[in-house]
Amino acid sequence: MPEFRKDPVVGRWVIVAEERGTKPYQFGEGWERESSFPCVFCPGRESCTPPEVFSIREKDTLPNERGWRVRVVPNRFPALLPCEPLHQYIDGFYERMSGFGVHEVIIETPDHYLDLVDLPLEQIEEVLRVYRERMRELGEDPRLRYCLISKNQGEKAGASLPHAHSQLIATPVIPKKVQEELKRAREFYEEEGRCLFCSLLEEERKKERLVWEEEGFMAFVPYAARFPYETWILPQRHCAFFSEIEEEEIQSLARILKIALSAIKALLHDPAFNFILHVAPYPRSSENYADYYHWHLEILPSLCKMAGFEWGTGFYINPVVPEKAAKALRQFIKDKS
């Protein structure tokens, strides 16, 4: 059974999940999409996954059968288990918790051959609506503190199956990286009386790191980008929780996400990438995240590998100047528009 273990040196929680070591891995040398059949995410193989917990479907179709457009299922090889009671233990010098949590797969399309960027805008909007609805529903569980949605596309980005999908993991603790972001955002708010991320938007609109603006959203390469062509997308409306995104914002977000991913795909020859949706924790205490946090999406192309210096220091070495990366992306988009 999975469990959380707390590192006593840096206070970081680690999930120990032996079951994850048995998951299938369909990438490899000479990999092609055709070789991955039979694909468990394809229509007609719904019985090969755990029963769906949510879906967007054609009218008059039944759960766990054909007819879905976006489908959410529990991960067959979960890092955490929703049926596990939430317990905390002091183990002498160490601290651990039972492996309670939620680990789901969001299957973005029935079409095995299309990636997210290739989908029509209406389908990308549906994927984003599913993100919103799953975050909302899981927020009703008082044991959960945080919900992260991420996408791993391609072998180098850590994907194990080629069919387009995202992952959701909800945890009873706030991840350390999120705590660091929250701390800095809160400090800035207390010092300046305004949101750090709203200030970033104001600043980047004037700079050459701007990639694109769509109604209500901005994409830019961050000033201290960790990776080549790293791109952030932020809503211009201050909002801490993706679960509060409005319908017209979903449409704009789908457009700018497709624009940014299309530029990255074309310029970088279809690289593997991750994207990560950073949101505020579920409000379980008097802490008012809505004042000072701002949800955002980070796109991280997998063009560099972390090596000893990075792991040992926490520094990143980015071989591409952020301003040059933004210029290339911006120029590509302008040429195509």
DOBA-613337 format. One record per atom (N, C-alpha, C): residue in three letters; x, y, z. Coordinates in pm, whole numbers, padded with zeros to 5 digits, always signed. Atoms other than C-alpha are relative to their C-alpha. Example, Ala and Ser with C-alpha at 12.3 -4.5 7.8 and 13.67 -1.06 7.14 Angstrom:
<nodes>
ALA+00089-00119+00000 ALA+01230-00450+00780 ALA+00090+00120+00000 SER-00082-00119-00006 SER+01367-00106+00714 SER-00077+00109+00073 
</nodes>
This chain:
<nodes>
MET+00084-00119+00000 MET+00000+00000+00000 MET+00089+00125+00000 PRO-00082-00121+00002 PRO+00128+00353-00072 PRO-00002+00070+00135 GLU-00004-00081-00120 GLU+00231+00588+00206 GLU+00082+00126-00025 PHE-00080-00121+00000 PHE+00368+00937+00261 PHE+00109-00014+00106 ARG-00108-00009-00098 ARG+00707+00973+00431 ARG+00058+00141-00005 LYS-00050-00137-00006 LYS+00835+01310+00549 LYS+00150+00002+00018 ASP-00145-00016-00010 ASP+01198+01399+00488 ASP+00029+00093+00118 PRO-00024-00084-00117 PRO+01322+01528+00827 PRO+00099+00113-00025 VAL-00101-00103+00028 VAL+01595+01738+00662 VAL-00063+00124-00063 VAL+00057-00116+00071 VAL+01391+01959+00427 VAL-00152+00011+00017 GLY+00144-00007-00020 GLY+01031+01883+00534 GLY-00083-00035-00121 ARG+00069+00039+00124 ARG+00937+01739+00195 ARG-00065-00136+00018 TRP+00068+00129-00002 TRP+00678+01463+00169 TRP+00035-00080-00126 VAL-00027+00093+00110 VAL+00768+01162-00049 VAL-00108-00107+00001 ILE+00098+00109+00010 ILE+00508+00914-00175 ILE+00075-00127-00037 VAL-00057+00131+00028 VAL+00630+00556-00155 VAL-00114-00089-00050 ALA+00111+00074+00062 ALA+00410+00356-00395 ALA+00057-00115-00083 GLU-00059+00117+00066 GLU+00542+00011-00482 GLU-00080-00043-00122 GLU+00086+00044+00109 GLU+00244-00055-00708 GLU+00033+00069-00132 ARG-00032-00074+00121 ARG+00364+00211-00952 ARG+00109-00068-00083 GLY-00107+00068+00071 GLY+00659-00009-01042 GLY-00048-00105-00096 THR+00053+00105+00088 THR+00430-00255-01221 THR-00077+00056-00119 LYS+00082-00056+00108 LYS+00263-00009-01461 LYS+00064-00029-00135 PRO-00055+00028+00134 PRO+00301-00082-01836 PRO+00064+00124-00058 TYR-00072-00111+00062 TYR+00531+00132-02048 TYR+00010-00030-00149 GLN+00013+00036+00141 GLN+00455+00142-02418 GLN+00096+00077-00092 PHE-00101-00066+00082 PHE+00733+00375-02535 PHE+00125-00086-00004 GLY-00126+00074+00008 GLY+01075+00252-02634 GLY+00063+00018-00135 GLU-00071-00015+00126 GLU+01323+00223-02917 GLU-00086-00050-00115 GLY+00079+00038+00117 GLY+01147+00218-03252 GLY-00149+00009+00024 TRP+00141-00006-00033 TRP+00816+00305-03089 TRP-00079+00072-00109 GLU+00095-00068+00086 GLU+00524+00393-03316 GLU-00138-00019+00061 ARG+00134+00009-00058 ARG+00162+00458-03229 ARG-00066-00133-00032 GLU+00066+00124+00040 GLU+00051+00150-03424 GLU+00041-00116+00089 SER-00050+00113-00079 SER+00266-00074-03205 SER-00060-00003+00139 SER+00053-00006-00136 SER+00080+00034-02894 SER-00137-00067+00012 PHE+00129+00067-00008 PHE-00243-00145-02985 PHE+00016-00136+00065 PRO+00126-00067-00029 PRO-00451-00268-02819 PRO+00016+00105+00111 CYS-00013-00111-00095 CYS-00471+00068-02639 CYS-00118-00001+00097 VAL+00107+00008-00100 VAL-00667+00058-02314 VAL-00084+00126+00008 PHE+00076-00125-00005 PHE-00777+00421-02359 PHE-00091+00019-00121 CYS+00078-00017+00123 CYS-00939+00367-02700 CYS-00145-00046+00018 PRO+00140+00044-00005 PRO-01317+00335-02754 PRO-00012-00149-00029 GLY+00019+00144+00013 GLY-01439-00022-02724 GLY+00079-00080+00101 ARG-00080+00070-00102 ARG-01189-00104-02450 ARG-00022+00063+00138 GLU+00033-00065-00128 GLU-01363+00076-02165 GLU+00010-00096+00118 SER-00008+00099-00109 SER-01367-00248-01963 SER+00143-00024+00045 CYS-00142+00019-00036 CYS-00985-00241-01957 CYS+00049+00103+00101 THR-00033-00098-00102 THR-00985+00061-01725 THR-00095-00016+00117 PRO+00099-00004-00108 PRO-01145+00105-01384 PRO-00123+00078-00046 PRO+00122-00071+00039 PRO-01505+00233-01409 PRO+00019+00151+00006 GLU-00018-00144+00007 GLU-01523+00597-01509 GLU-00067+00071+00116 VAL+00056-00083-00107 VAL-01588+00862-01245 VAL-00065+00125-00055 PHE+00058-00119+00064 PHE-01682+01137-01491 PHE+00023-00015-00149 SER-00022+00000+00144 SER-01728+01177-01864 SER-00089+00105-00065 ILE+00084-00079+00089 ILE-01859+01405-02136 ILE-00033-00093-00116 ARG+00043+00106+00092 ARG-02064+01185-02369 ARG-00099+00051-00102 GLU+00107-00024+00095 GLU-02284+01182-02673 GLU-00133-00035+00067 LYS+00133+00021-00058 LYS-02654+01189-02594 LYS-00041-00147-00010 ASP+00056+00136-00007 ASP-02812+00857-02489 ASP+00106-00109-00002 THR-00101+00105-00017 THR-02482+00675-02438 THR+00021-00025+00149 LEU-00009+00043-00140 LEU-02410+00487-02116 LEU+00144+00006+00050 PRO-00135+00002-00057 PRO-02112+00511-01878 PRO+00071-00132-00031 ASN-00087+00116+00022 ASN-01823+00274-01950 ASN-00031-00073-00130 GLU+00020+00051+00135 GLU-01932+00224-02310 GLU+00047+00105-00100 ARG-00035-00097+00103 ARG-01853+00393-02641 ARG-00090+00123+00008 GLY+00082-00120+00007 GLY-01982+00743-02705 GLY+00054+00116+00082 TRP-00058-00107-00081 TRP-01757+00946-02475 TRP+00089+00090-00085 ARG-00091-00093+00066 ARG-01563+01255-02582 ARG+00120+00031+00091 VAL-00107-00009-00101 VAL-01361+01305-02260 VAL-00041-00094+00112 ARG+00034+00103-00098 ARG-01341+01031-01998 ARG+00101+00004+00114 VAL-00087-00002-00118 VAL-01202+01027-01642 VAL-00014-00133+00073 VAL+00001+00129-00068 VAL-01102+00699-01477 VAL+00107+00002+00110 PRO-00109+00015-00097 PRO-00904+00608-01164 PRO+00122-00064-00066 ASN-00123+00060+00052 ASN-00542+00527-01243 ASN+00009-00146+00045 ARG-00011+00143-00035 ARG-00491+00150-01256 ARG+00122-00029+00086 PHE-00123+00016-00078 PHE-00150+00194-01094 PHE+00020+00127+00083 PRO+00006-00131-00067 PRO-00223+00472-00844 PRO+00116+00024+00096 ALA-00097-00042-00102 ALA+00027+00666-00639 ALA-00067+00010+00137 LEU+00076-00014-00124 LEU-00249+00719-00378 LEU-00136-00067-00018 LEU+00126+00075+00004 LEU-00576+00545-00288 LEU-00110+00074+00077 PRO+00109-00069-00070 PRO-00911+00712-00204 PRO-00064-00085+00109 CYS+00060+00089-00099 CYS-01019+00405-00004 CYS+00087-00014+00125 GLU-00092+00014-00112 GLU-00719+00429+00229 GLU-00039+00099+00111 PRO+00029-00094-00109 PRO-00809+00576+00573 PRO+00117+00096+00020 LEU-00103-00102-00020 LEU-00621+00897+00650 LEU+00051-00008+00144 HIS-00062+00011-00131 HIS-00385+00831+00941 HIS+00140+00059-00005 GLN-00135-00053-00012 GLN-00067+01000+01058 GLN+00071-00074+00113 TYR-00075+00079-00098 TYR+00207+00818+01247 TYR+00133+00070+00031 ILE-00134-00039-00040 ILE+00512+00922+01443 ILE+00080-00127+00022 ASP-00078+00123+00001 ASP+00775+00658+01386 ASP+00138+00030+00059 GLY-00125-00040-00063 GLY+01040+00755+01640 GLY+00044+00136-00050 PHE-00055-00123+00055 PHE+01250+01018+01464 PHE-00078+00046-00124 TYR+00060-00025+00130 TYR+01032+00999+01151 TYR-00152+00018+00009 GLU+00143-00025+00010 GLU+00683+01098+01042 GLU-00050-00057-00132 ARG+00058+00054+00123 ARG+00461+00920+00791 ARG-00151+00007+00006 MET+00146+00001+00009 MET+00100+00910+00673 MET-00043-00113-00092 SER+00056+00100+00091 SER-00121+00652+00510 SER-00016+00063-00139 GLY-00001-00047+00137 GLY-00139+00678+00132 GLY-00137+00038-00053 PHE+00131-00047+00045 PHE-00479+00843+00110 PHE+00016+00111-00103 GLY+00002-00103+00102 GLY-00549+01054-00196 GLY-00076-00048-00121 VAL+00073+00033+00123 VAL-00696+01052-00545 VAL+00097+00011-00117 HIS-00086+00001+00119 HIS-00513+00961-00867 HIS-00085-00043-00119 GLU+00089+00025+00114 GLU-00713+00988-01189 GLU+00070+00030-00132 VAL-00046-00025+00136 VAL-00648+00980-01563 VAL-00113+00066-00077 ILE+00098-00071+00083 ILE-00827+01227-01791 ILE+00034-00031-00145 ILE-00023+00040+00140 ILE-00850+01072-02140 ILE-00062+00109-00087 GLU+00040-00127+00061 GLU-00868+01379-02364 GLU-00077-00014-00130 THR+00067+00020+00129 THR-01003+01230-02686 THR-00015-00150-00026 PRO+00009+00141+00041 PRO-01131+00898-02825 PRO+00098-00035-00111 ASP-00085+00024+00117 ASP-00894+00941-03122 ASP+00143-00029+00045 HIS-00132+00044-00044 HIS-00573+00747-03058 HIS+00113+00080-00066 TYR-00107-00060+00081 TYR-00380+00946-03320 TYR+00011+00152+00017 LEU-00004-00144-00018 LEU-00448+01302-03203 LEU+00055+00037+00138 ASP-00045-00058-00126 ASP-00256+01493-02937 ASP-00090+00117+00035 LEU+00085-00109-00046 LEU-00417+01769-02733 LEU+00007+00119-00095 VAL-00016-00118+00087 VAL-00274+02041-02960 VAL-00072-00017-00133 ASP+00064+00026+00130 ASP-00431+01873-03265 ASP-00152+00003+00008 LEU+00145+00007-00015 LEU-00784+01871-03124 LEU-00065+00132-00041 PRO+00072-00126+00025 PRO-01046+02124-03238 PRO-00022+00074+00130 LEU+00013-00083-00120 LEU-01098+02413-02998 LEU-00113-00049+00091 GLU+00113+00043-00083 GLU-01435+02277-02885 GLU+00038-00119+00088 GLN-00043+00116-00077 GLN-01268+01954-02771 GLN+00097+00042+00111 ILE-00089-00050-00104 ILE-00991+02139-02585 ILE-00080+00068+00110 GLU+00088-00062-00100 GLU-01262+02343-02411 GLU-00062-00106+00089 GLU+00061+00106-00080 GLU-01427+02018-02300 GLU+00102-00059+00098 VAL-00104+00050-00090 VAL-01097+01894-02155 VAL+00016+00096+00117 LEU-00015-00099-00107 LEU-01063+02220-01958 LEU-00121+00000+00093 ARG+00120+00008-00086 ARG-01422+02191-01834 ARG+00009-00121+00091 VAL-00017+00118-00085 VAL-01342+01842-01707 VAL+00099+00030+00112 TYR-00093-00041-00106 TYR-01040+01982-01520 TYR-00076+00076+00110 ARG+00075-00083-00096 ARG-01270+02238-01357 ARG-00095-00084+00084 GLU+00101+00077-00073 GLU-01540+01988-01264 GLU+00064-00099+00097 ARG-00064+00094-00093 ARG-01301+01733-01113 ARG+00058+00075+00120 MET-00052-00079-00113 MET-01132+02003-00904 MET-00113+00042+00094 ARG+00114-00040-00083 ARG-01471+02124-00784 ARG-00050-00117+00085 GLU+00056+00114-00073 GLU-01597+01779-00690 GLU+00094-00047+00110 LEU-00095+00047-00101 LEU-01280+01674-00509 LEU+00016+00101+00113 GLY-00005-00101-00106 GLY-01285+02002-00319 GLY-00105-00019+00108 GLU+00103+00027-00100 GLU-01592+01872-00137 GLU+00049-00096+00108 ASP-00053+00094-00098 ASP-01379+01614+00045 ASP+00090+00077+00098 PRO-00076-00083-00094 PRO-01253+01787+00363 PRO+00138-00055+00032 ARG-00131+00057-00029 ARG-00955+01550+00387 ARG+00105+00045-00101 LEU-00094-00037+00106 LEU-00798+01680+00064 LEU+00040+00146+00014 ARG-00052-00136-00012 ARG-00576+01989+00074 ARG+00041+00058-00135 TYR-00053-00053+00126 TYR-00440+02013-00280 TYR-00035-00092-00116 CYS+00030+00075+00121 CYS-00525+01907-00635 CYS+00088+00052-00113 LEU-00089-00038+00110 LEU-00268+01910-00916 LEU-00041-00075-00126 ILE+00022+00061+00131 ILE-00349+01848-01282 ILE+00124+00027-00084 SER-00121-00012+00081 SER-00055+01781-01510 SER-00014-00086-00124 LYS-00001+00078+00123 LYS+00018+01646-01855 LYS+00145-00035-00033 ASN-00131+00048+00047 ASN+00318+01436-01961 ASN-00019-00049-00142 GLN+00013+00043+00139 GLN+00347+01413-02338 GLN+00136-00042-00053 GLY-00124+00051+00056 GLY+00617+01197-02487 GLY+00084-00073+00102 GLU-00083+00084-00087 GLU+00867+00951-02347 GLU+00090+00082+00090 LYS-00093-00080-00081 LYS+01115+01217-02232 LYS-00070+00080+00109 ALA+00077-00073-00101 ALA+00838+01390-02037 ALA-00060-00093+00105 GLY+00047+00093-00100 GLY+00756+01073-01844 GLY-00130-00070-00032 ALA+00124+00069+00036 ALA+00449+00951-02034 ALA+00029-00149-00019 SER-00015+00143+00020 SER+00399+00576-02032 SER-00092-00054-00109 LEU+00093+00040+00106 LEU+00110+00557-02283 LEU-00014+00115-00100 PRO+00003-00106+00101 PRO+00081+00750-02612 PRO-00135+00068-00017 HIS+00133-00058+00019 HIS-00296+00809-02616 HIS-00011+00127+00085 ALA+00000-00131-00066 ALA-00356+01176-02524 ALA-00077-00004+00132 HIS+00064+00001-00131 HIS-00430+01207-02154 HIS+00074+00094+00096 SER-00057-00077-00110 SER-00368+01418-01844 SER-00018-00081+00127 GLN+00013+00068-00129 GLN-00336+01316-01480 GLN-00039+00099+00109 LEU+00041-00078-00116 LEU-00492+01444-01162 LEU+00041-00076+00125 ILE-00032+00059-00130 ILE-00351+01378-00816 ILE-00040+00101+00108 ALA+00043-00082-00112 ALA-00519+01517-00504 ALA+00055-00060+00129 THR-00073+00046-00118 THR-00336+01497-00171 THR-00053+00065+00128 PRO+00041-00058-00128 PRO-00407+01555+00199 PRO+00101+00099+00056 VAL-00100-00097-00042 VAL-00095+01774+00225 VAL+00029+00095-00117 ILE-00037-00097+00103 ILE+00020+02085+00037 ILE+00144-00027-00041 PRO-00137+00029+00043 PRO+00329+02004-00176 PRO+00097+00112+00033 LYS-00101-00097-00041 LYS+00652+02176-00079 LYS+00020+00109-00104 LYS-00018-00101+00104 LYS+00695+02351-00415 LYS-00114+00101+00002 VAL+00115-00090-00007 VAL+00345+02495-00382 VAL+00011+00088+00124 GLN-00020-00079-00121 GLN+00419+02606-00026 GLN+00100+00113-00024 GLU-00100-00103+00029 GLU+00725+02794-00154 GLU-00061+00113-00083 GLU+00067-00102+00080 GLU+00515+02973-00418 GLU-00095+00082+00085 LEU+00096-00069-00087 LEU+00248+03057-00161 LEU+00072+00097+00094 LYS-00075-00083-00094 LYS+00507+03193+00083 LYS+00048+00128-00067 ARG-00050-00117+00071 ARG+00664+03423-00176 ARG-00115+00092-00040 ALA+00114-00081+00041 ALA+00323+03540-00303 ALA-00060+00075+00120 ARG+00052-00065-00120 ARG+00206+03612+00051 ARG+00091+00113+00047 GLU-00096-00104-00040 GLU+00524+03806+00135 GLU-00012+00122-00091 PHE+00012-00113+00093 PHE+00488+04018-00180 PHE-00129+00077+00028 TYR+00128-00064-00026 TYR+00122+04087-00100 TYR+00007+00086+00127 GLU-00011-00074-00126 GLU+00207+04194+00255 GLU+00089+00123-00015 GLU-00091-00112+00020 GLU+00490+04419+00134 GLU-00056+00106-00096 GLU+00042-00090+00107 GLU+00327+04568-00176 GLU-00150+00027-00005 GLY+00145-00020+00000 GLY-00045+04531-00112 GLY-00068-00041-00129 ARG+00059+00045+00125 ARG-00106+04361-00445 ARG+00052-00139-00034 CYS-00034+00137+00038 CYS-00084+04022-00615 CYS+00130-00003-00080 LEU-00127+00017+00072 LEU+00262+03912-00730 LEU-00023-00035-00146 PHE+00023+00047+00137 PHE+00121+03743-01040 PHE-00068+00107-00085 CYS+00058-00113+00073 CYS-00094+04042-01138 CYS+00109+00100-00037 SER-00113-00089+00028 SER+00224+04249-01113 SER+00086-00056-00113 LEU-00072+00063+00110 LEU+00400+03997-01338 LEU-00068+00028-00135 LEU+00073-00025+00123 LEU+00127+04041-01598 LEU+00022+00143-00048 GLU-00022-00140+00037 GLU+00164+04419-01592 GLU+00140+00021-00056 GLU-00139-00017+00042 GLU+00541+04394-01626 GLU+00027-00068-00134 GLU-00033+00076+00121 GLU+00555+04127-01897 GLU-00071+00054-00123 ARG+00067-00061+00115 ARG+00306+04313-02117 ARG+00090+00103-00067 LYS-00090-00103+00055 LYS+00579+04576-02164 LYS+00129-00059-00055 LYS-00132+00057+00027 LYS+00864+04332-02222 LYS+00000-00088-00124 GLU-00016+00082+00119 GLU+01001+04128-02509 GLU-00018-00148+00028 ARG+00028+00141-00031 ARG+00923+03804-02327 ARG-00146-00036-00024 LEU+00140+00026+00033 LEU+00555+03839-02419 LEU-00008-00089-00124 VAL+00021+00090+00114 VAL+00450+03553-02648 VAL-00130+00033-00071 TRP+00131-00025+00063 TRP+00080+03619-02707 TRP-00101+00042+00105 GLU+00116-00034-00082 GLU-00233+03776-02563 GLU-00126-00043-00071 GLU+00132+00036+00047 GLU-00577+03633-02605 GLU-00096+00064+00100 GLU+00093-00070-00088 GLU-00889+03787-02455 GLU-00001-00062+00140 GLY+00002+00045-00139 GLY-00842+03755-02078 GLY+00119-00082+00042 PHE-00114+00084-00033 PHE-00512+03562-02095 PHE+00127+00053-00065 MET-00129-00038+00053 MET-00143+03622-02150 MET+00095-00119+00009 ALA-00106+00102+00001 ALA+00136+03379-02248 ALA+00133+00072-00012 PHE-00132-00060+00005 PHE+00498+03471-02183 PHE+00105-00100+00046 VAL-00113+00076-00049 VAL+00839+03320-02128 VAL+00049+00070+00127 PRO-00036-00070-00124 PRO+00929+03393-01763 PRO+00143+00052-00002 TYR-00129-00067-00008 TYR+01223+03619-01683 TYR+00112-00097+00037 ALA-00100+00100-00044 ALA+01409+03336-01505 ALA-00046-00139-00040 ALA+00046+00130+00050 ALA+01285+03049-01723 ALA+00102-00108+00033 ARG-00088+00110-00038 ARG+01428+02720-01598 ARG+00043-00084-00119 PHE-00022+00088+00115 PHE+01405+02543-01933 PHE-00016+00078-00130 PRO+00018-00067+00128 PRO+01435+02645-02299 PRO-00147-00001-00042 TYR+00136-00019+00051 TYR+01103+02780-02429 TYR-00108-00029+00105 GLU+00101+00007-00106 GLU+00931+02742-02092 GLU-00099+00115-00018 THR+00104-00100+00025 THR+00600+02927-02129 THR-00107-00008+00107 TRP+00107-00006-00099 TRP+00349+03041-01869 TRP-00123+00065-00063 ILE+00128-00061+00039 ILE-00019+03119-01931 ILE-00073+00041+00127 LEU+00069-00052-00118 LEU-00198+03340-01678 LEU-00130+00068-00041 PRO+00121-00080+00023 PRO-00554+03472-01660 PRO+00025+00143+00045 GLN-00016-00140-00038 GLN-00568+03850-01651 GLN-00093+00038+00115 ARG+00086-00020-00117 ARG-00853+03833-01402 ARG+00064-00068+00120 HIS-00059+00060-00119 HIS-00714+03779-01053 HIS-00091-00110+00054 CYS+00078+00114-00049 CYS-00828+03436-00937 CYS+00097-00106+00050 ALA-00090+00098-00061 ALA-00664+03180-00708 ALA-00035-00143-00038 PHE+00050+00137+00016 PHE-00874+02876-00801 PHE-00047-00025-00143 PHE+00045+00034+00135 PHE-00907+02717-01144 PHE-00145-00046+00001 SER+00139+00046-00011 SER-01237+02571-01022 SER-00099+00116-00017 GLU+00087-00117+00016 GLU-01376+02928-01048 GLU+00007+00061-00139 ILE-00011-00054+00136 ILE-01290+02976-01416 ILE-00139+00008-00063 GLU+00131-00022+00061 GLU-01586+03114-01611 GLU-00002-00054-00142 GLU+00016+00066+00129 GLU-01725+02978-01935 GLU+00073+00073-00112 GLU-00068-00073+00107 GLU-01597+03257-02160 GLU+00152-00006+00017 GLU-00143+00014-00024 GLU-01255+03222-01995 GLU+00050-00136-00050 ILE-00039+00131+00053 ILE-01247+02852-02084 ILE+00022+00007-00150 GLN-00014-00013+00145 GLN-01296+02944-02449 GLN+00130+00073-00036 SER-00124-00075+00026 SER-01012+03200-02438 SER+00123-00083+00037 LEU-00113+00083-00041 LEU-00783+02963-02248 LEU+00027-00110-00101 ALA-00018+00104+00102 ALA-00843+02689-02504 ALA+00072+00057-00122 ARG-00064-00061+00117 ARG-00743+02929-02783 ARG+00148+00026+00025 ILE-00141-00037-00022 ILE-00422+03055-02623 ILE+00084-00124+00030 LEU-00074+00125-00023 LEU-00323+02705-02508 LEU+00032-00068-00132 LYS-00023+00061+00131 LYS-00365+02571-02861 LYS+00105+00080-00078 ILE-00096-00085+00069 ILE-00171+02869-03002 ILE+00141-00026+00052 ALA-00133+00019-00060 ALA+00119+02824-02758 ALA+00055-00139-00029 LEU-00048+00137+00025 LEU+00140+02445-02795 LEU+00030-00022-00148 SER-00026+00014+00144 SER+00119+02472-03175 SER+00135+00061-00036 ALA-00128-00066+00029 ALA+00412+02715-03182 ALA+00116-00083+00053 ILE-00106+00084-00058 ILE+00620+02496-02950 ILE+00019-00127-00084 LYS-00009+00123+00080 LYS+00538+02186-03156 LYS+00072+00025-00132 ALA-00059-00026+00132 ALA+00634+02346-03487 ALA+00145+00045+00011 LEU-00135-00055-00011 LEU+00943+02538-03375 LEU+00100-00102+00051 LEU-00092+00091-00067 LEU+01091+02259-03166 LEU-00013-00143-00050 HIS+00012+00131+00065 HIS+00993+01968-03393 HIS-00068-00102+00091 ASP+00087+00089-00079 ASP+00723+01817-03174 ASP+00071-00058+00122 PRO-00073+00051-00116 PRO+00913+01793-02844 PRO-00092-00064+00102 ALA+00072+00042-00121 ALA+00806+01600-02540 ALA-00014+00123+00090 PHE+00016-00113-00092 PHE+00671+01838-02277 PHE-00090-00042+00117 ASN+00093+00009-00111 ASN+00496+01866-01944 ASN-00076+00132+00009 PHE+00058-00124-00052 PHE+00237+02116-01842 PHE-00062-00027+00134 ILE+00039+00010-00139 ILE+00136+02182-01487 ILE-00096+00113+00032 LEU+00099-00100-00038 LEU-00173+02362-01361 LEU+00015+00028+00149 HIS-00022-00039-00139 HIS-00080+02546-01041 HIS-00119+00080+00050 VAL+00116-00067-00059 VAL-00375+02647-00823 VAL+00025+00016+00150 ALA-00008-00012-00145 ALA-00425+02755-00464 ALA-00052-00128+00065 PRO+00055+00115-00072 PRO-00486+02481-00205 PRO-00148+00019+00030 TYR+00138-00010-00045 TYR-00838+02400-00102 TYR-00002+00079+00131 PRO+00002-00086-00120 PRO-00934+02660+00164 PRO-00057-00073+00121 ARG+00042+00077-00117 ARG-00947+02444+00478 ARG+00028+00074+00131 SER-00035-00074-00122 SER-00832+02714+00722 SER-00035+00146-00021 SER+00028-00143+00009 SER-00852+03088+00782 SER+00090+00069-00103 GLU-00090-00059+00099 GLU-00575+03144+00525 GLU-00078+00040-00125 ASN+00078-00051+00113 ASN-00718+03363+00248 ASN+00086+00002-00127 TYR-00081+00009+00122 TYR-00538+03240-00065 TYR-00053+00091-00110 ALA+00061-00078+00107 ALA-00782+03436-00282 ALA+00059+00140-00008 ASP-00056-00135+00000 ASP-00614+03763-00180 ASP+00129+00008-00080 TYR-00136-00017+00048 TYR-00262+03687-00294 TYR+00049-00106-00099 TYR-00047+00100+00095 TYR-00244+03375-00514 TYR-00076+00014-00131 HIS+00053-00017+00135 HIS-00317+03350-00887 HIS+00031-00128-00077 TRP-00027+00127+00068 TRP-00362+03022-01072 TRP+00068+00026-00134 HIS-00071-00015+00127 HIS-00146+02966-01379 HIS+00040-00137-00053 LEU-00039+00124+00067 LEU-00038+02700-01628 LEU+00143+00017-00052 GLU-00139-00003+00042 GLU+00329+02623-01690 GLU+00024-00110-00103 ILE-00034+00096+00105 ILE+00440+02454-02016 ILE+00152-00015+00000 LEU-00143+00026-00017 LEU+00783+02289-01987 LEU+00047-00100-00106 PRO-00055+00093+00101 PRO+00937+02145-02307 PRO+00118-00079+00057 SER-00104+00089-00052 SER+01167+01850-02235 SER+00121+00001-00093 LEU-00115-00016+00089 LEU+01480+01974-02411 LEU+00133-00017+00072 CYS-00122+00014-00080 CYS+01734+01950-02127 CYS-00023-00104+00108 LYS+00008+00094-00111 LYS+01811+01689-01866 LYS+00060+00061+00125 MET-00057-00040-00129 MET+01866+01760-01499 MET+00124-00085+00025 ALA-00124+00072-00029 ALA+02223+01666-01401 ALA+00042+00028+00145 GLY-00043-00006-00139 GLY+02428+01654-01083 GLY-00002+00138+00060 PHE-00002-00136-00054 PHE+02475+02029-01043 PHE-00141+00048+00034 GLU+00137-00044-00024 GLU+02101+02095-01076 GLU-00060-00071+00121 TRP+00055+00075-00112 TRP+02004+01816-00838 TRP+00066+00041+00131 GLY-00073-00030-00124 GLY+02272+01917-00588 GLY-00021+00140+00053 THR+00010-00139-00042 THR+02204+02291-00582 THR-00140+00058-00009 GLY+00130-00062+00026 GLY+01850+02354-00701 GLY+00007+00106-00106 PHE-00013-00091+00113 PHE+01991+02585-00971 PHE-00046-00072-00128 TYR+00027+00051+00134 TYR+01875+02542-01329 TYR+00094+00070-00097 ILE-00082-00060+00104 ILE+02094+02602-01634 ILE-00080-00002-00130 ASN+00082-00013+00121 ASN+01894+02731-01932 ASN+00089+00050-00114 PRO-00088-00041+00109 PRO+02095+02743-02259 PRO-00065+00091-00103 VAL+00070-00088+00094 VAL+01834+02956-02440 VAL-00045+00126+00073 VAL+00039-00127-00062 VAL+01792+03325-02353 VAL-00152+00015-00008 PRO+00146-00008+00003 PRO+01424+03373-02253 PRO-00055+00098-00103 GLU+00049-00099+00096 GLU+01386+03685-02467 GLU+00006-00053-00144 LYS-00012+00058+00134 LYS+01508+03498-02777 LYS-00104-00109-00022 ALA+00103+00104+00012 ALA+01276+03206-02707 ALA-00137+00063-00024 ALA+00130-00067+00017 ALA+00978+03440-02672 ALA-00013+00062-00138 LYS+00004-00061+00133 LYS+01069+03624-02992 LYS-00029-00104-00108 ALA+00023+00104+00100 ALA+01082+03299-03189 ALA-00144-00050+00003 LEU+00138+00045-00012 LEU+00747+03182-03054 LEU-00097+00106-00051 ARG+00088-00111+00040 ARG+00586+03523-03105 ARG+00000+00018-00150 GLN-00011-00019+00144 GLN+00714+03553-03462 GLN-00072-00112-00075 PHE+00069+00111+00064 PHE+00587+03206-03551 PHE-00151+00021+00003 ILE+00145-00021-00014 ILE+00241+03289-03418 ILE-00047+00111-00092 LYS+00038-00111+00088 LYS+00231+03621-03605 LYS-00001-00045-00146 ASP-00005+00046+00140 ASP+00335+03452-03929 ASP-00117-00090-00036 LYS+00109+00093+00026 LYS+00058+03195-03892 LYS-00137+00065+00014 SER+00130-00063-00026 SER-00215+03440-03788 SER-00043+00092-00115 
</nodes>
